[in-house]
Amino acid sequence: MNISLLTNELVLGAVVLLIAILFLIQMLVIAGLKKKIANIPQVQASTLFENQLESFEKTLSLFSKNQQILTGSVARLDTASRDIKKTALIRYNPFRDSGVGGLQSFSSAMADTNGNGIIITNLFSREMTRISAKEIKSWQPVDQELSPEEKQVLEQIKNS
């Protein structure tokens, strides 16, 4: 074998080994610097800020979705409220025979022009308050009897 060829191969191998060692040293230095940078308070604060910003973005996205849902609900309620064409309210004392109370109870009726709607009644006393809602279709109650006051308020909107 030729000595100059062997020497060239040894020199080349030594250079490659030296490059590999320098590369490993550089990798270790970079890893150490990354750890030191991560421990700098400003970098930690920046990371915390980024995490909070991401959390706020998620919350904002949820609010946006909820706003869309609420907007749709309001639009449906607006459309439904336009269908209510007739309303009436009467106030009365359901306990007038016993000598207590005042005109603090009421019955209220709301319906469209076809007589479909609702009657809401509130009976008030010192001990309790009772609220009921009764559906009406074609000017008739659905599934429940009407009190005299509820019949009166229904007649008011029917004849208005």
Secondary structure, DSSP 8 states (H G I E B T S, - for coil): --HHHHHHHHHHHHHHHHHHHHHHHHHHHHHHHHHHHHTSHHHHHHHHHHHHHHHHHHHHHHHHHHHHHHHHHHHHHHHHHHH--EEEEEEE-TTGGGT---S-EEEEEEE-TTS-EEEEEEEE-SS-EEEEEEEEETTEESSS---HHHHHHHHHHHT-
